[in-house]
Amino acid sequence: MSDKTLSPTTCSNFSFFKEMMKELRRVDDNIILGLNSTDTHSENACGDFFKRLATAYRKREEAVDYCLKVMDAEIDRKTILLQEDPDDYDTQSSIFSDETKRRMIANELVVEGIVRDRTLQVFKSKCRVFDVSSLQTK
């Protein structure tokens, strides 16, 4: 996440969250260029690229998991408020909005799976000696 810090504000602003995920996916977006400009017969070069992928994947997983927890906590907090005042339509509307954001964040897991599969397919074709099973989505 370079100089961007993950916070509850990041999670509640979906545009900012998407921008952060886009930045973290830059490694994947540049894989073909990176692998074509690297001596893939070199285990060191493939190893360096593997480490960069592993780091990016870990950060993205942590970001999605963190934001899902933040959104769950916020929805729970507002649900309690709504139980105290069932006619509070502002809170009810806010819960619906948060549930929508939570679903969009959860959808990033689907996107992550697609991006990972595509990237690892290219990586495996260029760096055959590496076992990428630890990087595949669970």
DSSP file (Angstrom, degrees, kcal/mol; ACC not computed):
  #  RESIDUE AA STRUCTURE BP1 BP2  ACC     N-H-->O    O-->H-N    N-H-->O    O-->H-N    TCO  KAPPA ALPHA  PHI   PSI    X-CA   Y-CA   Z-CA
    1    1 A M    >         0   0    0      0, 0.0     3,-3.3     0, 0.0    23,-0.1   0.000 360.0 360.0 360.0  15.1    0.0    0.0    0.0
    2    2 A S  T 3   -     0   0    0      1,-0.3    22,-0.0    21,-0.1     0, 0.0  -0.135 360.0 -14.2  40.9-117.0    3.0    2.2   -0.3
    3    3 A D  T 3  S+     0   0    0      2,-0.1     2,-0.4     0, 0.0    -1,-0.3   0.406 112.6 103.9 -95.9   4.9    2.4    5.3    1.7
    4    4 A K    <   -     0   0    0     -3,-3.3     2,-0.4    16,-0.1     0, 0.0  -0.718  60.7-148.2 -88.0 133.4   -1.4    4.7    2.0
    5    5 A T        -     0   0    0     -2,-0.4     2,-0.4     1,-0.0     5,-0.1  -0.842  14.9-123.0-103.4 136.3   -2.5    3.5    5.4
    6    6 A L        +     0   0    0     -2,-0.4     3,-0.0     4,-0.1    11,-0.0  -0.627  45.8 154.0 -77.2 128.9   -5.5    1.2    5.8
    7    7 A S    >>  -     0   0    0     -2,-0.4     4,-1.4     1,-0.0     3,-0.6  -0.927  60.4 -95.3-146.6 167.8   -8.2    2.7    8.0
    8    8 A P  H 3> S+     0   0    0      0, 0.0     4,-2.0     0, 0.0     5,-0.2   0.843 124.0  59.8 -55.9 -32.3  -11.9    2.5    8.6
    9    9 A T  H 3> S+     0   0    0      1,-0.2     4,-1.4     2,-0.2     7,-0.1   0.889 100.3  54.7 -63.6 -38.5  -12.2    5.6    6.4
   10   10 A T  H <4 S+     0   0    0     -3,-0.6     7,-0.5     1,-0.2    -1,-0.2   0.899 110.1  47.3 -58.6 -40.9  -10.6    3.7    3.5
   11   11 A C  H  < S+     0   0    0     -4,-1.4    -2,-0.2     1,-0.2    -1,-0.2   0.857 110.6  49.4 -72.4 -36.0  -13.2    1.0    3.9
   12   12 A S  H  < S+     0   0    0     -4,-2.0     2,-0.8     1,-0.2    -1,-0.2   0.685 102.9  65.2 -80.6 -16.5  -16.2    3.3    4.0
   13   13 A N     X  -     0   0    0     -4,-1.4     4,-2.3    -5,-0.2     3,-0.4  -0.837  68.1-173.1-105.1  94.4  -15.1    5.2    0.9
   14   14 A F  H  > S+     0   0    0     -2,-0.8     4,-2.9     1,-0.2     5,-0.2   0.828  81.1  57.2 -62.1 -33.5  -15.4    2.5   -1.8
   15   15 A S  H  > S+     0   0    0      2,-0.2     4,-2.0     1,-0.2    -1,-0.2   0.917 109.9  45.1 -61.9 -42.3  -13.8    4.7   -4.4
   16   16 A F  H  > S+     0   0    0     -3,-0.4     4,-2.3     2,-0.2    -2,-0.2   0.909 112.3  52.2 -66.7 -41.9  -10.7    5.1   -2.3
   17   17 A F  H  X S+     0   0    0     -4,-2.3     4,-2.4    -7,-0.5    -2,-0.2   0.929 110.1  48.4 -59.2 -46.7  -10.7    1.4   -1.5
   18   18 A K  H  X S+     0   0    0     -4,-2.9     4,-2.5     1,-0.2    -1,-0.2   0.890 110.4  51.7 -62.2 -39.6  -10.8    0.5   -5.2
   19   19 A E  H  X S+     0   0    0     -4,-2.0     4,-2.1     2,-0.2    -1,-0.2   0.902 109.8  49.5 -63.9 -40.5   -8.0    2.9   -5.9
   20   20 A M  H  X S+     0   0    0     -4,-2.3     4,-2.1     2,-0.2    -2,-0.2   0.918 111.4  48.5 -63.9 -43.5   -5.9    1.3   -3.2
   21   21 A M  H  X S+     0   0    0     -4,-2.4     4,-1.4     1,-0.2    -2,-0.2   0.888 108.9  54.0 -64.5 -38.3   -6.6   -2.2   -4.6
   22   22 A K  H  < S+     0   0    0     -4,-2.5     3,-0.3     1,-0.2     4,-0.3   0.913 108.4  49.3 -60.6 -43.1   -5.7   -1.0   -8.1
   23   23 A E  H >< S+     0   0    0     -4,-2.1     3,-1.2     1,-0.2     4,-0.3   0.901 110.5  50.2 -62.8 -41.0   -2.4    0.2   -6.8
   24   24 A L  H 3< S+     0   0    0     -4,-2.1     3,-0.5     1,-0.2     4,-0.2   0.721 107.0  55.7 -71.4 -20.1   -1.8   -3.1   -5.1
   25   25 A R  T 3X S+     0   0    0     -4,-1.4     4,-2.5    -3,-0.3     3,-0.3   0.408  76.6  98.7 -90.4   2.1   -2.6   -4.9   -8.3
   26   26 A R  H <> S+     0   0    0     -3,-1.2     4,-1.7    -4,-0.3    -1,-0.2   0.861  77.1  58.6 -58.2 -36.2    0.0   -3.0  -10.3
   27   27 A V  H  4 S+     0   0    0     -3,-0.5    -1,-0.2    -4,-0.3     3,-0.2   0.927 109.9  43.6 -58.2 -45.1    2.4   -6.0   -9.9
   28   28 A D  H >4 S+     0   0    0     -3,-0.3     3,-1.6    -4,-0.2     4,-0.3   0.907 109.9  55.7 -67.1 -41.8   -0.1   -8.2  -11.7
   29   29 A D  H 3< S+     0   0    0     -4,-2.5     3,-0.2     1,-0.3    -1,-0.2   0.803 113.3  41.4 -62.2 -28.6   -0.9   -5.7  -14.3
   30   30 A N  T 3X S+     0   0    0     -4,-1.7     4,-3.0    -5,-0.2    -1,-0.3   0.229  81.7 109.6-102.9  13.7    2.7   -5.4  -15.3
   31   31 A I  H <> S+     0   0    0     -3,-1.6     4,-3.2     1,-0.2     5,-0.3   0.907  77.9  47.8 -61.8 -44.4    3.6   -9.1  -15.1
   32   32 A I  H  > S+     0   0    0     -4,-0.3     4,-2.5    -3,-0.2    -1,-0.2   0.942 115.7  44.6 -64.1 -46.1    4.0   -9.7  -18.9
   33   33 A L  H  > S+     0   0    0     -4,-0.2     4,-1.7     2,-0.2    -1,-0.2   0.935 116.2  48.1 -60.2 -46.2    6.2   -6.7  -19.3
   34   34 A G  H  < S+     0   0    0     -4,-3.0    -2,-0.2     1,-0.2    -1,-0.2   0.907 114.6  44.0 -63.6 -43.1    8.2   -7.6  -16.2
   35   35 A L  H >< S+     0   0    0     -4,-3.2     3,-0.9    -5,-0.2     5,-0.3   0.863 112.4  52.2 -72.4 -34.9    8.7  -11.2  -17.2
   36   36 A N  H 3< S+     0   0    0     -4,-2.5    -1,-0.2    -5,-0.3    -2,-0.2   0.799 111.8  46.6 -70.7 -27.3    9.6  -10.4  -20.8
   37   37 A S  T 3< S+     0   0    0     -4,-1.7     2,-0.4    -5,-0.2    -1,-0.2   0.368 105.2  77.0 -94.7   6.0   12.2   -7.9  -19.7
   38   38 A T  S <  S-     0   0    0     -3,-0.9     2,-1.3    -4,-0.2     3,-0.0  -0.883  89.8-112.0-116.6 146.6   13.7  -10.3  -17.1
   39   39 A D    >   -     0   0    0     -2,-0.4     3,-1.7     1,-0.2     6,-0.3  -0.639  33.1-173.1 -74.6  97.6   15.9  -13.3  -17.7
   40   40 A T  T 3  S+     0   0    0     -2,-1.3    -1,-0.2     1,-0.3    88,-0.1   0.548  77.8  70.5 -76.3  -4.5   13.4  -16.0  -16.7
   41   41 A H  T 3  S+     0   0    0     86,-0.1     2,-0.6    -3,-0.0    -1,-0.3   0.609  82.9  89.4 -80.2 -10.9   16.0  -18.6  -16.9
   42   42 A S    <>  -     0   0    0     -3,-1.7     4,-2.1     1,-0.2     5,-0.2  -0.766  67.7-156.5 -88.7 120.0   17.5  -17.0  -13.8
   43   43 A E  H  > S+     0   0    0     -2,-0.6     4,-2.7     1,-0.2    -1,-0.2   0.853  94.9  57.5 -62.8 -33.1   16.1  -18.5  -10.6
   44   44 A N  H  > S+     0   0    0      2,-0.2     4,-2.6     1,-0.2    -1,-0.2   0.924 106.4  47.5 -63.6 -44.1   16.9  -15.3   -8.8
   45   45 A A  H  > S+     0   0    0     -6,-0.3     4,-2.1     2,-0.2    -2,-0.2   0.931 115.4  44.7 -63.8 -45.4   14.9  -13.2  -11.2
   46   46 A C  H  X S+     0   0    0     -4,-2.1     4,-2.6    -7,-0.3    -1,-0.2   0.888 112.4  53.5 -65.1 -38.2   11.9  -15.5  -10.9
   47   47 A G  H  X S+     0   0    0     -4,-2.7     4,-2.3    -5,-0.2    -2,-0.2   0.903 108.0  49.3 -63.1 -42.0   12.4  -15.6   -7.1
   48   48 A D  H  X S+     0   0    0     -4,-2.6     4,-2.1     2,-0.2    -1,-0.2   0.923 112.8  47.0 -62.7 -44.1   12.3  -11.9   -6.8
   49   49 A F  H  X S+     0   0    0     -4,-2.1     4,-2.4     1,-0.2    -2,-0.2   0.906 110.1  53.6 -64.9 -40.2    9.2  -11.7   -8.9
   50   50 A F  H  X S+     0   0    0     -4,-2.6     4,-2.7     1,-0.2    -1,-0.2   0.910 108.4  50.0 -59.1 -44.0    7.6  -14.5   -6.8
   51   51 A K  H  X S+     0   0    0     -4,-2.3     4,-2.5     2,-0.2    -1,-0.2   0.897 109.6  50.9 -63.1 -40.7    8.3  -12.5   -3.6
   52   52 A R  H  X S+     0   0    0     -4,-2.1     4,-2.4     2,-0.2    -2,-0.2   0.911 111.8  47.4 -64.0 -41.7    6.7   -9.4   -5.1
   53   53 A L  H  X S+     0   0    0     -4,-2.4     4,-2.9     2,-0.2     5,-0.2   0.941 111.5  50.3 -63.1 -46.6    3.6  -11.3   -6.0
   54   54 A A  H  X S+     0   0    0     -4,-2.7     4,-2.3     1,-0.2    -2,-0.2   0.903 112.0  47.9 -59.9 -41.9    3.4  -13.0   -2.6
   55   55 A T  H  X S+     0   0    0     -4,-2.5     4,-2.4     2,-0.2    -1,-0.2   0.926 112.9  47.7 -64.4 -45.4    3.7   -9.6   -0.8
   56   56 A A  H  X S+     0   0    0     -4,-2.4     4,-2.3     1,-0.2    -2,-0.2   0.911 112.4  49.4 -63.2 -42.2    1.1   -8.0   -3.1
   57   57 A Y  H  X S+     0   0    0     -4,-2.9     4,-2.6     2,-0.2    -1,-0.2   0.917 111.0  49.6 -63.9 -42.7   -1.3  -10.9   -2.6
   58   58 A R  H  X S+     0   0    0     -4,-2.3     4,-2.7    -5,-0.2    -2,-0.2   0.930 111.4  48.6 -62.1 -45.4   -0.9  -10.8    1.2
   59   59 A K  H  X S+     0   0    0     -4,-2.4     4,-2.3     1,-0.2    -1,-0.2   0.893 112.2  48.8 -62.9 -39.7   -1.5   -7.0    1.4
   60   60 A R  H  X S+     0   0    0     -4,-2.3     4,-2.4     2,-0.2     5,-0.2   0.920 111.6  48.7 -68.1 -42.5   -4.6   -7.4   -0.8
   61   61 A E  H  X S+     0   0    0     -4,-2.6     4,-2.8     1,-0.2     5,-0.2   0.931 112.4  49.1 -60.5 -44.8   -6.0  -10.2    1.3
   62   62 A E  H  X S+     0   0    0     -4,-2.7     4,-2.6    -5,-0.2    -2,-0.2   0.892 110.5  51.1 -62.0 -40.0   -5.3   -8.2    4.5
   63   63 A A  H  X S+     0   0    0     -4,-2.3     4,-2.5     2,-0.2    -2,-0.2   0.938 113.3  43.5 -64.4 -47.2   -7.0   -5.1    3.0
   64   64 A V  H  X S+     0   0    0     -4,-2.4     4,-2.5     2,-0.2     5,-0.2   0.942 115.9  47.8 -64.9 -47.0  -10.2   -7.0    2.0
   65   65 A D  H  X S+     0   0    0     -4,-2.8     4,-2.1    -5,-0.2    -2,-0.2   0.924 113.1  48.8 -59.5 -45.1  -10.3   -8.9    5.3
   66   66 A Y  H  X S+     0   0    0     -4,-2.6     4,-2.5    -5,-0.2    -1,-0.2   0.937 112.7  46.9 -60.0 -48.6   -9.8   -5.8    7.3
   67   67 A C  H  X S+     0   0    0     -4,-2.5     4,-2.7     1,-0.2    -1,-0.2   0.855 109.1  54.2 -67.8 -34.2  -12.5   -3.8    5.5
   68   68 A L  H  X S+     0   0    0     -4,-2.5     4,-2.5     2,-0.2    -1,-0.2   0.922 110.8  46.8 -62.9 -42.0  -15.0   -6.7    5.7
   69   69 A K  H  X S+     0   0    0     -4,-2.1     4,-2.4     2,-0.2    -2,-0.2   0.908 112.3  50.1 -65.1 -41.8  -14.5   -6.7    9.5
   70   70 A V  H  X S+     0   0    0     -4,-2.5     4,-2.2     2,-0.2    -2,-0.2   0.933 112.9  45.9 -61.5 -46.5  -14.8   -2.9    9.7
   71   71 A M  H  X S+     0   0    0     -4,-2.7     4,-2.6     2,-0.2     5,-0.2   0.897 111.5  52.0 -66.4 -39.5  -18.0   -2.9    7.7
   72   72 A D  H  X S+     0   0    0     -4,-2.5     4,-2.6    -5,-0.2    -1,-0.2   0.923 110.7  48.2 -60.5 -44.0  -19.4   -5.8    9.7
   73   73 A A  H  X S+     0   0    0     -4,-2.4     4,-2.4     2,-0.2    -2,-0.2   0.897 112.4  48.7 -64.1 -40.4  -18.7   -3.9   13.0
   74   74 A E  H  X S+     0   0    0     -4,-2.2     4,-2.3     2,-0.2    -2,-0.2   0.903 112.0  48.3 -67.3 -41.4  -20.3   -0.7   11.6
   75   75 A I  H  X S+     0   0    0     -4,-2.6     4,-2.3     2,-0.2    -2,-0.2   0.919 112.4  49.5 -64.1 -43.4  -23.4   -2.6   10.4
   76   76 A D  H  X S+     0   0    0     -4,-2.6     4,-1.9    -5,-0.2    -2,-0.2   0.915 110.5  50.5 -60.9 -43.6  -23.7   -4.3   13.8
   77   77 A R  H  X S+     0   0    0     -4,-2.4     4,-1.7     1,-0.2    -2,-0.2   0.921 113.6  44.2 -61.3 -44.8  -23.3   -0.9   15.6
   78   78 A K  H  X S+     0   0    0     -4,-2.3     4,-2.3     1,-0.2    -1,-0.2   0.824 108.3  58.1 -72.1 -30.7  -26.1    0.6   13.5
   79   79 A T  H  X S+     0   0    0     -4,-2.3     4,-1.9     2,-0.2    -1,-0.2   0.895 105.6  50.5 -64.7 -39.2  -28.3   -2.4   13.8
   80   80 A I  H  X S+     0   0    0     -4,-1.9     4,-1.5     2,-0.2    -2,-0.2   0.918 110.2  50.0 -63.2 -43.4  -28.2   -2.0   17.6
   81   81 A L  H  X S+     0   0    0     -4,-1.7     4,-1.5     1,-0.2    -2,-0.2   0.896 109.7  51.4 -60.6 -39.9  -29.1    1.7   17.2
   82   82 A L  H  < S+     0   0    0     -4,-2.3     6,-0.2     1,-0.2    -1,-0.2   0.843 105.1  55.5 -68.3 -33.3  -32.0    0.7   14.9
   83   83 A Q  H  < S+     0   0    0     -4,-1.9    -1,-0.2     1,-0.2    -2,-0.2   0.854 108.1  49.6 -65.8 -33.8  -33.3   -1.8   17.5
   84   84 A E  H  < S+     0   0    0     -4,-1.5    -2,-0.2     1,-0.3    -1,-0.2   0.826 130.1  19.3 -72.9 -31.8  -33.4    1.1   20.0
   85   85 A D    ><  -     0   0    0     -4,-1.5     3,-2.1    -5,-0.1    -1,-0.3  -0.698  67.8-179.7-140.2  83.6  -35.3    3.3   17.6
   86   86 A P  T 3  S+     0   0    0      0, 0.0    -3,-0.1     0, 0.0    -1,-0.1   0.667  81.5  60.0 -61.2 -17.1  -37.0    1.2   14.8
   87   87 A D  T 3  S+     0   0    0      1,-0.0     2,-1.5    -5,-0.0     3,-0.1   0.337  70.4 115.2 -93.6   7.5  -38.4    4.3   13.2
   88   88 A D    <>  +     0   0    0     -3,-2.1     4,-2.1    -6,-0.2     5,-0.1  -0.622  39.4 177.6 -80.5  93.1  -35.0    5.9   12.6
   89   89 A Y  H  > S+     0   0    0     -2,-1.5     4,-2.5     1,-0.2    -1,-0.2   0.763  75.1  60.4 -72.1 -25.2  -35.0    5.9    8.8
   90   90 A D  H  > S+     0   0    0      2,-0.2     4,-2.2     1,-0.2    -1,-0.2   0.932 108.7  43.5 -65.5 -44.3  -31.6    7.6    8.5
   91   91 A T  H  > S+     0   0    0      2,-0.2     4,-2.4     1,-0.2    -2,-0.2   0.908 113.5  51.9 -66.1 -41.6  -30.0    4.7   10.4
   92   92 A Q  H  X S+     0   0    0     -4,-2.1     4,-2.1     1,-0.2    -2,-0.2   0.924 111.6  46.4 -60.4 -45.1  -31.9    2.2    8.4
   93   93 A S  H  X S+     0   0    0     -4,-2.5     4,-2.2     1,-0.2    -1,-0.2   0.885 110.8  53.0 -63.8 -39.4  -30.8    3.9    5.1
   94   94 A S  H  X S+     0   0    0     -4,-2.2     4,-2.6     2,-0.2    -2,-0.2   0.876 106.9  52.4 -64.9 -37.9  -27.2    4.0    6.4
   95   95 A I  H  X S+     0   0    0     -4,-2.4     4,-2.7     2,-0.2    -2,-0.2   0.935 109.1  49.5 -63.2 -45.7  -27.3    0.3    7.2
   96   96 A F  H  X S+     0   0    0     -4,-2.1     4,-2.0     1,-0.2    -2,-0.2   0.911 111.6  49.5 -59.4 -42.1  -28.5   -0.5    3.6
   97   97 A S  H  X S+     0   0    0     -4,-2.2     4,-2.2     1,-0.2    -1,-0.2   0.920 112.0  47.6 -62.7 -44.7  -25.7    1.7    2.3
   98   98 A D  H  X S+     0   0    0     -4,-2.6     4,-2.6     1,-0.2    -2,-0.2   0.875 109.3  53.8 -65.7 -37.5  -23.1   -0.1    4.4
   99   99 A E  H  X S+     0   0    0     -4,-2.7     4,-2.2     2,-0.2    -1,-0.2   0.888 108.5  50.1 -64.2 -37.5  -24.4   -3.5    3.4
  100  100 A T  H  X S+     0   0    0     -4,-2.0     4,-2.2     2,-0.2    -2,-0.2   0.926 111.0  48.2 -65.0 -44.8  -24.0   -2.5   -0.2
  101  101 A K  H  X S+     0   0    0     -4,-2.2     4,-2.4     1,-0.2    -2,-0.2   0.904 110.2  53.1 -60.8 -40.9  -20.4   -1.3    0.4
  102  102 A R  H  X S+     0   0    0     -4,-2.6     4,-2.7     1,-0.2    -1,-0.2   0.916 108.4  49.3 -62.2 -43.1  -19.7   -4.6    2.2
  103  103 A R  H  X S+     0   0    0     -4,-2.2     4,-2.1     1,-0.2    -1,-0.2   0.901 110.6  50.6 -62.3 -40.5  -21.0   -6.6   -0.7
  104  104 A M  H  X S+     0   0    0     -4,-2.2     4,-0.6     2,-0.2    -2,-0.2   0.892 111.3  48.0 -65.9 -38.5  -18.8   -4.6   -3.1
  105  105 A I  H >< S+     0   0    0     -4,-2.4     3,-1.2     1,-0.2     4,-0.4   0.925 110.7  51.3 -65.6 -43.8  -15.8   -5.2   -0.9
  106  106 A A  H >X S+     0   0    0     -4,-2.7     3,-1.7     1,-0.3     4,-0.6   0.853 101.7  62.1 -61.7 -34.1  -16.6   -8.9   -0.7
  107  107 A N  H >X S+     0   0    0     -4,-2.1     4,-2.0     1,-0.3     3,-0.6   0.745  87.1  73.3 -63.5 -22.1  -16.8   -8.9   -4.5
  108  108 A E  H <X S+     0   0    0     -3,-1.2     4,-2.8    -4,-0.6    -1,-0.3   0.778  87.5  62.8 -62.4 -24.7  -13.1   -7.9   -4.6
  109  109 A L  H <> S+     0   0    0     -3,-1.7     4,-2.0    -4,-0.4    -1,-0.2   0.880 103.4  47.7 -66.5 -36.9  -12.4  -11.5   -3.5
  110  110 A V  H <X S+     0   0    0     -3,-0.6     4,-1.9    -4,-0.6    -2,-0.2   0.933 113.2  47.4 -66.4 -46.5  -13.9  -12.7   -6.8
  111  111 A V  H  X S+     0   0    0     -4,-2.0     4,-2.8     1,-0.2     5,-0.2   0.913 109.6  54.9 -59.2 -42.9  -11.8  -10.2   -8.7
  112  112 A E  H  X S+     0   0    0     -4,-2.8     4,-2.8     1,-0.2     5,-0.2   0.908 106.1  51.2 -58.5 -43.8   -8.8  -11.2   -6.7
  113  113 A G  H  X S+     0   0    0     -4,-2.0     4,-2.4     2,-0.2    -1,-0.2   0.904 112.1  46.3 -60.7 -42.5   -9.3  -14.8   -7.8
  114  114 A I  H  X S+     0   0    0     -4,-1.9     4,-2.2     2,-0.2    -2,-0.2   0.930 114.3  46.9 -66.3 -46.7   -9.5  -13.9  -11.5
  115  115 A V  H  X S+     0   0    0     -4,-2.8     4,-2.6     1,-0.2     5,-0.2   0.922 113.7  48.9 -62.0 -45.0   -6.5  -11.6  -11.3
  116  116 A R  H  X S+     0   0    0     -4,-2.8     4,-3.2    -5,-0.2     5,-0.3   0.930 109.8  50.2 -61.9 -47.2   -4.4  -14.2   -9.5
  117  117 A D  H  X S+     0   0    0     -4,-2.4     4,-1.8    -5,-0.2    -1,-0.2   0.921 113.5  46.3 -58.5 -44.4   -5.3  -17.0  -11.8
  118  118 A R  H  X S+     0   0    0     -4,-2.2     4,-1.7     2,-0.2    -1,-0.2   0.929 115.5  45.8 -63.5 -46.2   -4.4  -14.9  -14.9
  119  119 A T  H  X S+     0   0    0     -4,-2.6     4,-2.7     1,-0.2    -2,-0.2   0.924 112.9  48.8 -65.0 -45.0   -1.1  -13.7  -13.3
  120  120 A L  H  X S+     0   0    0     -4,-3.2     4,-2.9     1,-0.2    -1,-0.2   0.820 106.1  57.8 -68.4 -29.7    0.0  -17.1  -12.1
  121  121 A Q  H  X S+     0   0    0     -4,-1.8     4,-1.6    -5,-0.3    -1,-0.2   0.934 111.4  41.9 -62.9 -45.2   -0.7  -18.7  -15.5
  122  122 A V  H  X S+     0   0    0     -4,-1.7     4,-1.4     2,-0.2    -2,-0.2   0.926 114.9  51.3 -66.1 -44.6    1.7  -16.2  -17.1
  123  123 A F  H >X S+     0   0    0     -4,-2.7     4,-3.3     1,-0.2     3,-0.5   0.928 109.4  49.8 -59.4 -46.6    4.2  -16.7  -14.2
  124  124 A K  H 3< S+     0   0    0     -4,-2.9    -1,-0.2     1,-0.2    -2,-0.2   0.850 108.0  53.9 -62.6 -34.2    4.1  -20.5  -14.5
  125  125 A S  H 3< S+     0   0    0     -4,-1.6    -1,-0.2    -5,-0.2     3,-0.2   0.803 119.6  33.0 -70.9 -26.8    4.7  -20.3  -18.3
  126  126 A K  H << S+     0   0    0     -4,-1.4     2,-0.5    -3,-0.5    -2,-0.2   0.786 127.0  36.4 -97.6 -33.4    7.8  -18.2  -17.8
  127  127 A C    ><  +     0   0    0     -4,-3.3     3,-1.4    -5,-0.2    -1,-0.2  -0.681  66.8 168.0-122.9  75.1    9.2  -19.5  -14.5
  128  128 A R  T 3   +     0   0    0     -2,-0.5    -1,-0.1     1,-0.3    -4,-0.1   0.721  66.4  66.4 -65.7 -24.5    8.4  -23.2  -14.6
  129  129 A V  T 3  S+     0   0    0      2,-0.1     2,-0.4     0, 0.0    -1,-0.3   0.631  83.4  92.4 -76.5 -11.4   10.6  -24.3  -11.6
  130  130 A F    <   -     0   0    0     -3,-1.4     2,-0.7    -7,-0.1    -3,-0.1  -0.670  69.4-140.3 -91.6 135.5    8.4  -22.4   -9.1
  131  131 A D        -     0   0    0     -2,-0.4     3,-0.4     1,-0.1    -2,-0.1  -0.832  19.9-178.5 -88.3 114.0    5.6  -24.1   -7.2
  132  132 A V    >>  +     0   0    0     -2,-0.7     3,-1.9     1,-0.2     4,-0.7   0.306  50.3 107.8 -97.8   8.8    2.8  -21.4   -7.1
  133  133 A S  G >4 S+     0   0    0      1,-0.3     3,-0.6     2,-0.2    -1,-0.2   0.816  74.4  59.8 -59.1 -29.8    0.3  -23.4   -5.1
  134  134 A S  G 34 S+     0   0    0     -3,-0.4    -1,-0.3     1,-0.2    -2,-0.1   0.704 106.3  48.4 -70.6 -17.8    0.9  -21.3   -2.1
  135  135 A L  G <4 S+     0   0    0     -3,-1.9    -1,-0.2     2,-0.1    -2,-0.2   0.542  87.6 105.4 -98.0  -9.0   -0.2  -18.2   -4.0
  136  136 A Q  S << S-     0   0    0     -4,-0.7   -23,-0.1    -3,-0.6    -3,-0.0  -0.392  82.6 -95.1 -74.5 151.3   -3.4  -19.6   -5.5
  137  137 A T              0   0    0    -24,-0.2    -1,-0.1     1,-0.1    -2,-0.1  -0.298 360.0 360.0 -64.8 148.7   -6.7  -18.5   -4.0
  138  138 A K              0   0    0     -3,-0.1    -1,-0.1     0, 0.0    -2,-0.1   0.447 360.0 360.0 -86.3 360.0   -8.1  -20.7   -1.4
